[in-house]
Amino acid sequence: MADRTDGKALTDAERHAELLLYDYFKHLTTLSLVALGGVLAISQDVEQIGDRALLVVVLFISLGGGAALSAIEVITKARLRGLPMPASIGRYRIVSATAFLLGLGAYVAIFLDAFR
């Protein structure tokens, strides 16, 4: 990873934190893609799930994956330019995880309700 523009090298702890965040967002993006595939595949077989409910689930999971992918771009851009990690990365972390979990939780609730 690059040095900062202020001339100070990144410490090992800062490098590890950046790598951890990068991996977190990378895995969340992958999980979002897998979850979308699973939701759409399972929903084709279950006729009781409404289109609106499915749309909400897909939108939330997509928002989570999109926010995670955007965060990867922010991290990469900051490192390539030698800039410190922007404060917005914390908001990306919250939005991506929250949206993904809301979508997944909503799907589980809808799926279980379809079999009652």
N, C-alpha and C positions, 0 to 999 in steps of 0.2 A: 504494500500500500504506500501511497505517496506521503511525503512530508507536508506539514502545514505551510501555508504561505507566510506565517509569522516567523518561520525559521526554526520552530521547535519540532522535534521529531515526535511522532506518536509514541506513547508508552505502550508496553505490552498489554496492559489492561484495556486501553482504548482500542487497540487492534482486535483483541478478543471480543470486546463488546460489539464492535462493528461486524465482525464475522458471525457472531451469534445472531444479531439482528438480521443480517443478510440470509443466513440459513433458515431462520424462523419464517421470514417472508417467502422464501423459496418453497419451503414445505407447505405453507398455507396456500400458496398459489396452486401447487400440485394437488393438495387435498380438495380445493375448490373444484378443480377440473374433474377429479375422480367422483366427488359428490354429485356434481351436475350430471355426469354420465349415469351414475347409479339412480339418481332421482328420476331422470327421464326414462331410463330403461324399465324401472319398476313401475312407474306410473302408466306405462303403456298397457301393462297387464291388469292393473286395478282400475276398474271403470268408475268406482264410487268417488274418486278424487276429482274435484271440480277444476275447471280450467283456471278460474280466478285464483284459487288457493295454490295451484301449481305455479302460476305466474308469480305470485308473491314469493314463494320459496325460491324459484329460479332467480328472481331479481336480488334477493338478499344474498344468496350464495355467490352470485356473480359480482355483486358489490364488494363482498369480502375478498374474492380473488382479484378483482380489479384494483382494489386499494393496496393489496399486498404486492401486486405487480408494479404499481406506481411507486411504492416504497422502495422496491429493488432499484428502480430507475433513479430515485433521489439519492440513494446510498452510492450507487455507481458513479453518478455525476459528481457528487461531492468528493469522492475519492480521486477521480480522474483529474479534477481541478485542484486538488490539494487543499480543499476547504474543510472546516470542521463539520461535523454532522449537524444538519439543520434541526431546529426545534420542532419542525412539523413532523418529524419521524415518529414522535410519540403519539400524535393524532392519527397517523396512518396505522400504528399498531393497535390502537383502541378501535378504530373504525373497522379495520379488516377482521379482527377477531370477533367483534360484536356482531357484525353483519353476517359473517359465516355461521356463527353459533345460532343466531336467530333463525336463519334459513334452515339449518339442519334441525333445530328444535321444532320449528313449525312443521317441517316435513314429517318428523317422527310423530308429532301429535295428530296431524292429518291422516297419516297412514294408519295409526292405531285406531283412530275414530272411524275409519272406513270399514273396519272389521267388526264393529260393535253391532 
